[in-house]
Amino acid sequence: MSRRKARLTAVQYLYAKDFGNSDKPGEFIEYVESPKKNDDKEFAEMLIKGTMNNIETIDKLIATYAKHGDDIITAVDKNILRVGIYELLNIKDTPYPVVINEYVEIAKELSKDNSKSFINAVLDKIKTEKL
C-alpha cells in the first residue's frame, strides 16, 4: 500500500468523526480498508492525531483561504483540506507539489468535479503564504 491510502484513511476518519464516530484512530485504521504496511498505518495515525491536535488553527486557515463561491464547503472538502494543510505545514519529508497533488487526487476520488481545483487553489495559497 501507499502513503496515498494512508492520507485517504486520515480524511475518512476525520469525516466520520464529524458525524459522531468516536473510534480511536488505531481502531478505525484497522476497520477501514487501511494501509497494509506498518509505516503507512503509522503515517495515517500521525496525520489523524496531528490534524486533530491542530484543528482550531487549521480551521482558521480554512476560513481565511477557502473562499468558496457559495461560502459553503462540503464536509468532505473540509476534511481533505484539514489533513492536507496539516501535512503541508508540518511534515517536511514530502515535497509540497506532491502533497498538493495527493490531496487533489483524493478530491477527485471523494468529492464533486469542481473540488479538485478548489482544493488545489487553497493548498497552493497556504503554501505560498505560510511556507
Backbone torsions as a table, in degrees:
resi	resn	phi	psi	omega
1	MET	NA	170.6	-173.0
2	SER	-121.7	173.8	174.7
3	ARG	-66.8	-27.2	177.5
4	ARG	-59.6	-42.2	178.7
5	LYS	-63.8	-36.8	176.7
6	ALA	-64.2	-42.8	178.1
7	ARG	-63.3	-45.7	179.0
8	LEU	-60.4	-42.0	178.5
9	THR	-62.0	-40.9	178.7
10	ALA	-63.4	-44.1	178.2
11	VAL	-62.3	-44.1	-179.5
12	GLN	-62.8	-39.9	179.5
13	TYR	-62.4	-49.3	-178.0
14	LEU	-63.9	-37.9	176.5
15	TYR	-62.1	-47.7	179.6
16	ALA	-62.2	-38.7	179.9
17	LYS	-63.8	-36.0	176.7
18	ASP	-58.6	-26.0	-177.2
19	PHE	-108.9	25.7	170.5
20	GLY	97.1	1.0	177.1
21	ASN	-67.6	121.5	-177.5
22	SER	-109.3	13.9	177.8
23	ASP	-59.6	150.4	172.9
24	LYS	-73.6	149.0	-178.0
25	PRO	-51.6	-45.2	-179.0
26	GLY	-60.4	-41.6	178.0
27	GLU	-66.2	-41.1	179.4
28	PHE	-63.8	-44.1	-179.9
29	ILE	-59.1	-38.1	177.2
30	GLU	-71.8	-32.0	-176.6
31	TYR	-71.8	-47.4	-179.1
32	VAL	-76.5	169.6	175.1
33	GLU	-70.4	84.5	-167.5
34	SER	-90.6	171.2	174.7
35	PRO	-57.1	144.0	-176.6
36	LYS	-88.8	-34.5	-178.1
37	LYS	-79.1	143.3	179.8
38	ASN	-58.0	-40.1	179.4
39	ASP	-59.1	-40.3	-179.7
40	ASP	-71.0	-36.5	175.9
41	LYS	-64.0	-43.1	178.5
42	GLU	-64.3	-38.8	178.0
43	PHE	-63.7	-44.4	178.0
44	ALA	-59.8	-45.7	-179.4
45	GLU	-65.9	-37.9	177.1
46	MET	-63.1	-42.7	177.9
47	LEU	-62.6	-43.7	-179.7
48	ILE	-62.6	-54.5	-176.8
49	LYS	-64.5	-42.1	179.5
50	GLY	-63.2	-42.9	179.1
51	THR	-65.1	-45.6	-179.4
52	MET	-64.3	-38.0	179.7
53	ASN	-69.5	-20.0	-178.2
54	ASN	-117.4	19.7	-170.0
55	ILE	-60.6	-38.6	-179.1
56	GLU	-64.6	-45.9	178.6
57	THR	-63.7	-43.8	-179.7
58	ILE	-63.1	-43.9	-179.7
59	ASP	-65.5	-32.3	174.9
60	LYS	-65.8	-40.0	176.7
61	LEU	-63.4	-41.4	178.0
62	ILE	-61.8	-44.7	179.6
63	ALA	-61.8	-34.3	-179.0
64	THR	-77.1	-42.8	-169.9
65	TYR	-103.1	-15.5	-174.6
66	ALA	-99.6	73.4	177.6
67	LYS	-86.4	89.6	-179.6
68	HIS	-82.0	148.4	-176.6
69	GLY	-51.0	-43.3	-178.8
70	ASP	-102.9	11.7	179.4
71	ASP	60.3	15.7	176.7
72	ILE	-118.5	121.5	176.3
73	ILE	-105.5	128.9	179.4
74	THR	-65.0	157.1	179.1
75	ALA	-60.5	-36.7	178.8
76	VAL	-63.9	-50.1	-179.0
77	ASP	-62.4	-39.6	179.7
78	LYS	-61.3	-41.1	-178.9
79	ASN	-75.5	-30.9	172.4
80	ILE	-62.5	-45.5	178.7
81	LEU	-64.1	-41.8	-179.6
82	ARG	-55.9	-53.1	-177.5
83	VAL	-67.9	-41.5	179.2
84	GLY	-60.7	-43.6	178.6
85	ILE	-64.8	-44.3	178.7
86	TYR	-57.7	-49.0	-178.0
87	GLU	-64.6	-43.4	-178.2
88	LEU	-58.6	-42.5	-174.7
89	LEU	-89.3	-18.2	-170.8
90	ASN	-122.3	-19.0	-177.6
91	ILE	-111.9	107.8	-169.6
92	LYS	-94.2	-1.5	-176.5
93	ASP	-84.4	-5.3	176.7
94	THR	-116.6	127.8	179.4
95	PRO	-58.8	143.1	-175.2
96	TYR	-59.0	-34.2	177.1
97	PRO	-62.3	-33.5	178.3
98	VAL	-68.8	-44.1	179.8
99	VAL	-59.2	-49.9	-179.1
100	ILE	-60.1	-45.8	179.7
101	ASN	-60.4	-40.4	-179.4
102	GLU	-60.1	-43.6	-178.5
103	TYR	-75.8	-28.0	172.0
104	VAL	-64.6	-43.3	178.3
105	GLU	-64.4	-38.1	176.7
106	ILE	-64.4	-39.9	177.1
107	ALA	-61.9	-40.1	177.2
108	LYS	-59.9	-36.6	-176.9
109	GLU	-78.3	-39.0	-170.6
110	LEU	-104.1	-19.4	-167.8
111	SER	-123.5	-167.4	-178.0
112	LYS	-77.4	167.4	-176.0
113	ASP	-57.2	-43.5	-176.4
114	ASN	-79.2	-6.0	-178.1
115	SER	-66.5	-33.9	-177.6
116	LYS	-61.0	-41.3	179.3
117	SER	-73.8	-32.3	176.2
118	PHE	-64.0	-49.2	179.2
119	ILE	-60.7	-45.8	179.6
120	ASN	-58.3	-47.2	-177.1
121	ALA	-63.9	-44.1	-178.4
122	VAL	-65.9	-48.7	-179.6
123	LEU	-63.4	-37.6	178.7
124	ASP	-66.0	-41.3	177.3
125	LYS	-61.7	-44.5	-179.8
126	ILE	-65.2	-41.7	177.0
127	LYS	-59.7	-45.6	-177.6
128	THR	-64.0	-40.6	-174.3
129	GLU	-93.3	-21.6	-173.9
130	LYS	-109.9	-15.5	-179.0
131	LEU	-103.8	NA	NA
